Amino acid sequence: MRTRADEILGPEDASLLDIVDNLLNKGVVLNGDLTIGLARVELIYARLSLLLSAADRVLPGEKVDFMERHHARHMLRKARRRARA
C-alpha cells in the first residue's frame, strides 16, 4: 500500500536535494498563529501564511530574469538619487 509520502516522493530513494526540488516545484503553504502575551493577557495576535515555491511557478509569464529586473531597479534608484543631488 502506497502512503502519501510515496505518492509525493516516488518509490525510489530520494536525497534531500530531490525532496527540496520536488517541494519547490509543487509549492508548499505553511500556516501558523503567533500570540504574544504578558501575564496571560494576549497583547498581539498574528496569523501567518508563507508560500514556498519556485519563482517560475508563481510567475510563469515572466520573460526577464530576476537578476536583470533587480539590476534595472537598482540603476533606476541610482539615477533618481543623482537627479535629486
C-alpha positions as CSV (number, residue, x, y, z in Angstrom):
1,M,0.0,0.0,0.0
2,R,1.4,3.4,-1.0
3,T,1.5,6.1,1.5
4,R,1.0,9.8,0.8
5,A,4.8,10.3,1.1
6,D,5.4,7.6,-1.5
7,E,3.0,9.4,-3.9
8,I,4.8,12.7,-3.4
9,L,8.4,11.5,-3.4
10,G,8.1,8.4,-5.6
11,P,9.2,4.8,-4.9
12,E,13.0,5.4,-5.5
13,D,15.3,6.7,-2.8
14,A,15.3,10.4,-2.6
15,S,18.1,12.7,-1.4
16,L,17.4,15.9,0.5
17,L,18.0,17.8,-2.8
18,D,15.3,15.7,-4.5
19,I,12.9,16.5,-1.7
20,V,13.5,20.2,-1.7
21,D,13.3,20.3,-5.6
22,N,10.0,18.4,-5.5
23,L,8.6,20.7,-2.8
24,L,9.6,23.9,-4.7
25,N,8.2,22.6,-8.0
26,K,4.8,21.7,-6.4
27,G,4.8,24.6,-3.8
28,V,4.1,24.4,-0.1
29,V,2.0,26.7,2.1
30,L,2.8,27.0,5.8
31,N,0.2,28.5,8.1
32,G,0.7,29.4,11.7
33,D,-0.6,31.6,14.5
34,L,1.6,33.7,16.8
35,T,0.3,35.1,20.1
36,I,2.4,37.4,22.3
37,G,1.1,37.9,25.8
38,L,2.1,39.2,29.2
39,A,0.6,37.8,32.4
40,R,-1.8,35.6,30.5
41,V,-3.2,38.7,28.6
42,E,-2.9,38.4,24.8
43,L,-1.3,41.6,23.5
44,I,-0.5,40.7,19.9
45,Y,-2.1,38.1,17.7
46,A,-0.8,37.4,14.2
47,R,-1.9,34.8,11.6
48,L,1.0,34.0,9.3
49,S,1.0,32.3,5.9
50,L,4.1,31.5,3.9
51,L,4.2,30.3,0.3
52,L,7.4,28.4,-0.7
53,S,7.6,27.8,-4.4
54,A,9.9,28.2,-7.3
55,A,9.6,31.6,-8.9
56,D,8.9,30.3,-12.3
57,R,5.8,28.5,-10.8
58,V,4.5,31.7,-9.3
59,L,5.4,34.0,-12.2
60,P,5.3,31.7,-15.2
61,G,4.8,34.5,-17.8
62,E,8.0,36.4,-16.7
63,K,10.3,36.8,-19.6
64,V,13.0,38.7,-17.8
65,D,15.4,37.1,-15.3
66,F,15.0,38.2,-11.7
67,M,18.6,39.5,-11.5
68,E,18.1,41.6,-14.7
69,R,15.0,43.2,-13.1
70,H,16.8,43.7,-9.8
71,H,19.8,45.4,-11.6
72,A,17.4,47.6,-13.6
73,R,15.6,48.8,-10.4
74,H,19.0,49.4,-8.8
75,M,20.2,51.5,-11.7
76,L,16.9,53.4,-11.7
77,R,17.2,54.2,-8.0
78,K,20.8,55.3,-8.5
79,A,19.7,57.6,-11.4
80,R,17.0,59.2,-9.2
81,R,19.4,59.8,-6.4
82,R,21.8,61.6,-8.8
83,A,18.9,63.6,-10.2
84,R,17.9,64.8,-6.7
85,A,21.5,65.9,-5.8
